[in-house]
Amino acid sequence: MLRKLRILIAALVFCAVILLFLHPWEGSASQLSFLAKWQFLPAVLALNFVIIGVLVLLTLLFGRIYCSVICPLGILQDIIGRLGHGKKKKYEPSKEKRIRYIVFVVFVASIVAGLGYLVVLLDPYGLFGKMVTSASGQAIGWIVPAVAAAAFIIIAILAWKHGRTWCNTICPVGTTLGFFSRFSLFRPVIDADKCKNCHVCEHKCKASCIDISQHKIDYSRCVDCFNCVDSCKFGALKYKIAGPAGNDKKEAGKAQNEDGNDAGRRAFLASSAMIATAATLGAQSKKVDGGLAAIIDKKVPERTVPLTPFGSESVKDFYQKCVACQLCINACPNNVLRPSSDLSRLMQPEMGYEKGYCRPECTECSQVCPAGAILPLTPEEKTQFHIGTATIERSLCVAEDGISCGNCARHCPVGAILMVAKDPADDASPMIPVVDEAKCIGCGACENLCPSRPFSAIKVNGLSVHIKD
């Protein structure tokens, strides 16, 4: 019964998360964004202590339920593992001892150092997002599909042959929750008196955490799939309140030595302190002119400071928190967000105004970000933020050729661009644009709609720290 319930809930969550990334109907991304916010690592990066507390409490009560019914990458591994094993192949007890703690320490150290490489490569929710985005054809460029394909192949091979190896050896979320699940109130417990040593439960355990010869379960690896409980014909395995009595006494007495616990626990605690400190510091498509001449596509200008979305507090804060799940990129209706190819922020979103601009009334990305990299905004609040400042390259402006344009001034939503006479003393002087930097919010309407090609005569440089009126 527990296994069937787990499968039902996992199936519903898995399908809902896929819909979140595919956003098949208008507003679906916003309606389903709560699923992303309940993912563990994004909640940690967002400093969402309520969600973190609930997930830790859930683990302390019931074990790693999160990994079986909330994490989409965990559910995907279950699906692949089921296809790979069926009734023929068997899982074996894991001999892995310390690799996960080494990976975890390196992962946390990269966050402390402000390096986002391992975050975007190892966060299970972010990886799943890149896989769905790539498989659905929504990914922009080649980097995200390439990384997603490589990750899927590796994870699929591990799941096909060994079940939850990725979760219990590589995944930093699995390692974190594994520490708490050692002390869970409810867990599978082996009754040694009833056990016939048939090894069926051991072979059904996709987390490879049962050693039936010693009647021992590694609760740090157990993901509460209930395969063992469901497969035991002798009633020797029960999911129940566990305490330091009976069979559990033996397991509790060996807790400090089990699975390299002393070293692993010290590594986990030290790294957790580091991550807490780090967290606290923390296309416009080609057009044809009258059906006769193709308009030249715009090229990406070189910006002194990269642009990050409205709702992000600063460039540094944005890239430290972002897990590159691609959800905001998928949700952006104006083709402003795209995955970066810069090695320092690989696959994390960057803004560009070659294909569209950030419309003041649009707040889609701020509504779906689960990691706190983009904070929720209303359209009214959005116009109070300044994320960049427009600058003009006079040599590229058509006004320099005596052509009256004013496109940038007409379309500026906050009136930050004025047209003034190039030569105030000449009544026939062409009008040229000037920028009021105090008013400019950095939306990019001027850059996008500038007729100059291939580079706009006006471009927006980001602000390292965003300003709010």
SULPE-V43362 format. One record per residue. NEAR is the number of other ideal C-beta (glycine too) atoms within 10 Angstrom. Layout:
near={NEAR & NEAR}
This chain:
near={8 & 13 & 17 & 10 & 11 & 21 & 17 & 11 & 15 & 20 & 13 & 11 & 18 & 21 & 12 & 15 & 24 & 19 & 17 & 26 & 26 & 17 & 19 & 8 & 9 & 9 & 10 & 16 & 24 & 16 & 16 & 19 & 19 & 13 & 17 & 24 & 16 & 19 & 28 & 24 & 25 & 25 & 23 & 24 & 23 & 20 & 15 & 18 & 10 & 8 & 19 & 14 & 11 & 14 & 23 & 16 & 11 & 17 & 24 & 16 & 11 & 17 & 28 & 31 & 22 & 25 & 30 & 27 & 23 & 22 & 30 & 26 & 28 & 26 & 23 & 23 & 27 & 25 & 14 & 19 & 23 & 15 & 11 & 18 & 19 & 8 & 6 & 6 & 13 & 12 & 23 & 14 & 19 & 21 & 6 & 16 & 13 & 12 & 13 & 25 & 22 & 13 & 17 & 26 & 17 & 13 & 24 & 25 & 15 & 17 & 23 & 16 & 10 & 13 & 14 & 22 & 14 & 16 & 23 & 22 & 20 & 22 & 29 & 26 & 26 & 28 & 25 & 26 & 29 & 30 & 25 & 24 & 23 & 20 & 16 & 12 & 7 & 15 & 24 & 17 & 12 & 11 & 15 & 25 & 18 & 14 & 21 & 22 & 14 & 11 & 20 & 19 & 10 & 12 & 23 & 18 & 14 & 20 & 26 & 16 & 14 & 23 & 30 & 29 & 22 & 24 & 30 & 27 & 19 & 20 & 29 & 25 & 25 & 29 & 25 & 23 & 26 & 30 & 21 & 20 & 25 & 22 & 14 & 21 & 12 & 15 & 22 & 25 & 20 & 25 & 15 & 13 & 9 & 12 & 18 & 11 & 11 & 14 & 15 & 18 & 24 & 21 & 19 & 21 & 29 & 24 & 29 & 23 & 25 & 28 & 16 & 23 & 10 & 13 & 18 & 17 & 27 & 23 & 25 & 26 & 25 & 27 & 30 & 26 & 28 & 21 & 25 & 26 & 21 & 16 & 16 & 21 & 9 & 12 & 10 & 22 & 24 & 15 & 18 & 13 & 11 & 22 & 11 & 11 & 8 & 14 & 18 & 18 & 11 & 14 & 22 & 15 & 11 & 13 & 15 & 9 & 9 & 19 & 21 & 15 & 19 & 11 & 13 & 21 & 16 & 11 & 20 & 22 & 11 & 11 & 22 & 14 & 12 & 16 & 20 & 13 & 13 & 18 & 17 & 8 & 11 & 15 & 14 & 16 & 7 & 9 & 8 & 9 & 8 & 5 & 5 & 6 & 8 & 9 & 12 & 9 & 14 & 20 & 11 & 13 & 18 & 8 & 16 & 10 & 15 & 19 & 25 & 30 & 28 & 27 & 23 & 26 & 18 & 16 & 19 & 15 & 18 & 25 & 25 & 21 & 26 & 29 & 29 & 28 & 32 & 27 & 30 & 25 & 24 & 23 & 23 & 21 & 11 & 17 & 18 & 27 & 25 & 21 & 25 & 21 & 13 & 12 & 7 & 12 & 22 & 17 & 28 & 24 & 29 & 23 & 26 & 23 & 29 & 21 & 15 & 20 & 25 & 26 & 17 & 16 & 10 & 21 & 22 & 23 & 27 & 22 & 19 & 26 & 29 & 29 & 29 & 24 & 28 & 28 & 16 & 13 & 19 & 12 & 12 & 10 & 16 & 21 & 17 & 13 & 21 & 22 & 26 & 26 & 21 & 26 & 17 & 20 & 15 & 11 & 8 & 16 & 22 & 16 & 19 & 14 & 8 & 10 & 10 & 10 & 20 & 14 & 19 & 26 & 19 & 12 & 15 & 23 & 15 & 15 & 10 & 23 & 23 & 15 & 17 & 11 & 13 & 15 & 10 & 8 & 6 & 9 & 7 & 7 & 14 & 18 & 14 & 22 & 23 & 12 & 20 & 14 & 11 & 10 & 15 & 21 & 26 & 27 & 30 & 26 & 27 & 28 & 25 & 25 & 18 & 26 & 13 & 18 & 13 & 12 & 17 & 26 & 25 & 27 & 23 & 30 & 16 & 19 & 18 & 11 & 11 & 22 & 13 & 8 & 10}
